[in-house]
Amino acid sequence: MNMIYSNPFSLQGKHVLVTGASSGIGREVAVWLSSQGARITLVARDIPRLEETLLRLEGEGHTIAVVDFLNEQDVSGWMKRISKEVAPFDGLVHAAGVQAPMPIRATSLSHWEKIMSTNVTSSFSLIKAFRQKGVCLDGSSIVLFSSVMAKVGEPALMGYCASKGAVESMVRAAAIELAREGIRVNCVAPGVVKTEMTETLKDLVGGGSMEIIEQKHPLGFGVPADVAYAVNYLLSPAARWVTGTALVVDGGYLA
C-alpha cells in the first residue's frame, strides 16, 4: 500500500520514551524529538537532571519516570503502568549506557557484568516490556544505541565492544520477530560524539591520544544533535520500511 505523508519525518503527536535523558546524547535526543512534535517520557535515575531536561523540552504533556535498570526487577510492569497513566507509546529510544574503559588484565567479572547488564540486559528488558499488549501502538519503533565499537576493536574496550556487538545482534533478531506485531527495531551506531562521557575518556587517555582518535574521524568528532537527527529518522514514518539495521553516524570513522 502506498502511503503519502506531507512530512514523513514529523513526530507530531507521537509518545516516545527516552532513557538516559538526564545528560549527553539522551538529553539532546529528547529535546530534539520534542521540537518535532513528540510527547516525551524522560527516563533516568537522576531526578534533578531529568528536571533540567524537562525544562528544555518544547510542547506540553511531557513526563518524568525514574528507574534503575540494574535494580528494577519488573521493567515490564513499570512500563505498563506508564502507558496506562500517560498514553501508549509510539517509540522507545534506549540511550542509557556505559563505556567504562578497562584493560583486560584489570577487568573483574563484576565490572564485565555491570557493562553487560547496563548495555545489553536493559535493552532486552525494554524490548520485552515495550511489546506488551496495550503498551505500544501499531507501527511503533524501537531505537537502541550501538557504537562503531560493535564493528571494530580498541584497547581497554573489550567489554564495551562485546556489549555493543550484542546489541546489534539483538536488534536483528528482535526486528524479525516483532515485524508481525507492527514494531520496527533498529539502532544507531555513533562514532565519538562530544559529550561528558568523551571528556571522561579524554581524562583517561590524555589529550594527545584524543587528537589521534579525532584524526580517525574524517569529518571530526560529532555533536549530540547529529545522532538525534538519525534517531528522529528511525522513529518517523520516513523509516517505515527500515528494520533490523544499524545506522552508522560516525563522521567517516569506519570508512
Buried (B, 14 or more C-beta within 10 A) or exposed (E): EEEEEEEEBBBEEBBBBBBBBBBBBBBBBBBBBBBBBBBBBBBBBEEEBBEBBBEEBBBEBBBBBBBEBEEEEEBBEBBBEBBEEBBBBBBBBBBBBBBBBBEEEEBEEEEBEBBBBBBBBBBBBBBEBBBEEEBBBEEBBBBBBBBBBBBEEEEBBBBBBBBBBBBBEBBBEBBEEBEEEEBBBBBBBBBBBBBEBBEEBBEEBEEEEBEEBBEBBEEEBBEBBBBBBBBBBBBBBBBEEBBBBBBBBBBEBEE
